[in-house]
Amino acid sequence: MLSVAIPIYNGEEINQALMLFKPVAPITDIINSMRKLISYAAFAVIILASIVSFFLSRTLSRPLIQMNKIATEMAKVNFGNKIAVKSNDEVGLLGTSLNNMSERLKFNINELSHEKAKLENVLDSMSDGVITLDAHGNIILVNPPAKRFLSKYGQDLSFGQNFFNCINLVEFKNLFEEVNQKRKRQYL
């Protein structure tokens, strides 16, 4: 039972009281039915939100997966694939940027290949022997006259070998060390 008492005033004095009694069972039934309704609604909202989130995440992840595949292909020097840009949002801007980067890389690699071919033609046509070494003495480039000259001494040079492990010429090693230390052209 739910009980409520209200005083009744006669002037400033309380003469009577009004008492109300209500059984709680009908109110409890209404509260329980409201709880069930809220529980069902919450469950339905969770299911609906999960479905919407699933489709939204698929919609967002599909272009990102495609961009990852194309970036992987770009790393393999395959610039033929392009990203189909379907939106102007952040993902679309990223796709456009990847497409632009792919075009620039393709152009730059082609330019470098042409420059490398020119350099190789110049070095191959020289009568002087040229050997290029990195800072550790590993061979980066050897032109044909240098190969012919050193082959007379039984030396076969190729890219990546350490020059001083192949050739036991102290003068070359000393000259190389001087160039590394002084960072200036040295003569033998």
C-alpha positions in Angstrom: 0.0 0.0 0.0 1.0 3.5 -0.7 -0.2 5.9 2.0 -0.4 9.7 2.0 -1.6 12.0 4.8 -2.6 15.6 4.2 -3.4 17.9 7.1 -6.6 20.0 6.9 -6.3 23.5 8.6 -9.1 25.4 10.2 -7.4 28.8 10.6 -4.0 28.0 12.0 -5.0 24.8 13.7 -5.1 21.4 12.2 -8.5 19.9 12.8 -8.5 17.0 10.5 -6.3 14.9 8.2 -7.1 13.4 4.9 -5.5 9.9 4.5 -5.3 8.2 1.1 -4.4 4.6 0.7 -3.6 3.1 -2.7 -2.6 -0.5 -3.4 0.8 -0.6 -5.1 0.2 -3.7 -7.2 -1.3 -1.8 -10.2 1.5 0.8 -10.1 4.1 -2.0 -9.8 2.6 -3.7 -12.9 2.9 -0.4 -14.8 6.5 0.1 -13.7 7.4 -3.5 -14.6 5.8 -3.2 -18.0 7.7 0.1 -18.5 11.0 -1.6 -17.5 10.3 -4.4 -20.0 9.5 -1.9 -22.7 12.7 0.1 -22.0 14.7 -3.2 -22.0 13.3 -4.3 -25.4 13.8 -0.8 -26.9 17.4 -0.7 -25.6 18.1 -4.2 -27.0 16.5 -3.2 -30.4 18.6 0.0 -30.5 21.8 -2.0 -29.7 21.0 -4.5 -32.6 20.2 -1.6 -35.0 23.3 0.3 -34.0 25.4 -2.8 -34.5 24.0 -3.4 -38.0 24.5 0.2 -39.0 28.0 0.2 -37.6 28.9 -2.9 -39.5 27.8 -1.5 -42.8 29.3 1.9 -42.1 32.7 0.3 -41.2 32.6 -1.8 -44.3 31.9 1.3 -46.4 34.8 3.1 -44.8 37.2 0.2 -44.8 36.7 -0.9 -48.4 38.5 2.1 -49.9 41.2 1.9 -47.3 41.9 -1.7 -48.1 42.0 -0.8 -51.8 44.5 2.0 -51.0 46.7 -0.4 -49.1 46.8 -2.8 -52.0 47.7 0.0 -54.4 50.4 1.3 -52.0 51.8 -2.2 -51.9 51.9 -2.3 -55.7 53.6 1.1 -55.7 56.3 -0.3 -53.4 56.8 -3.0 -56.0 57.3 -0.2 -58.6 53.9 -1.0 -60.3 52.3 2.4 -60.8 49.5 1.2 -63.2 46.7 0.9 -60.7 44.6 3.9 -59.7 42.2 4.4 -56.8 38.6 5.1 -57.8 37.8 8.2 -55.8 34.0 8.3 -55.1 33.8 11.0 -52.4 35.3 14.3 -51.3 35.7 13.4 -47.7 39.0 12.6 -46.0 39.2 9.1 -47.5 38.6 10.5 -51.0 41.3 13.1 -50.5 43.7 10.4 -49.4 42.9 8.4 -52.5 43.5 11.5 -54.7 46.8 12.1 -53.0 47.9 8.5 -53.5 47.0 8.8 -57.2 49.0 12.0 -57.5 51.9 10.5 -55.6 51.9 7.5 -57.9 52.0 9.7 -61.0 54.9 11.7 -59.6 56.8 8.6 -58.5 56.3 7.1 -62.0 57.6 10.3 -63.6 60.6 10.6 -61.3 61.6 6.9 -61.7 61.4 7.3 -65.5 63.6 10.4 -65.3 66.1 8.6 -63.0 66.2 5.7 -65.4 66.9 7.9 -68.3 69.7 9.7 -66.3 71.1 6.4 -65.3 71.1 5.2 -68.9 72.9 8.4 -70.0 75.5 8.0 -67.2 76.1 4.3 -68.1 76.5 5.2 -71.8 79.1 7.9 -70.9 81.0 5.6 -68.6 80.9 2.7 -71.1 82.3 5.0 -73.9 85.1 6.3 -71.8 88.6 5.0 -72.4 89.6 5.6 -68.8 88.7 3.1 -66.0 86.2 4.4 -63.4 85.3 2.7 -60.2 82.9 4.2 -57.8 82.9 3.2 -54.1 80.6 4.0 -51.2 81.9 5.3 -47.8 82.8 1.7 -46.7 84.7 0.8 -49.9 81.9 -1.3 -51.5 81.8 -1.1 -55.3 78.8 0.9 -56.6 79.9 1.1 -60.3 82.7 -0.3 -62.5 83.0 0.7 -66.1 84.3 -1.8 -68.8 87.8 -0.3 -69.1 88.3 -0.6 -65.4 87.1 -4.2 -65.5 89.4 -5.0 -68.4 92.4 -3.4 -66.7 91.8 -5.2 -63.4 91.1 -8.6 -65.1 94.7 -8.6 -66.3 95.6 -8.9 -62.7 93.1 -11.7 -62.1 90.5 -9.5 -60.4 86.8 -9.8 -61.2 84.9 -6.8 -59.7 81.2 -6.6 -59.4 78.6 -4.4 -57.6 78.5 -4.7 -53.8 81.9 -6.3 -53.3 84.4 -4.5 -51.1 87.1 -3.1 -53.3 89.9 -3.5 -50.8 89.0 -7.2 -50.2 89.4 -7.8 -54.0 92.5 -5.6 -54.7 95.5 -5.5 -52.4 96.9 -2.2 -53.6 97.9 -0.2 -50.6 98.1 3.1 -52.6 94.4 2.9 -53.5 93.4 2.1 -49.9 95.5 5.0 -48.5 94.0 7.4 -51.2 90.5 6.2 -50.3 91.1 6.8 -46.6 92.5 10.3 -47.3 89.4 11.2 -49.3 87.1 9.9 -46.5 89.0 11.9 -43.9 89.6 15.2 -45.7 86.3 15.1 -47.8 88.3 16.6 -50.7 89.6 15.3 -54.0 93.0 13.6 -53.6 95.5 12.5 -56.2 97.8 9.5 -56.4 
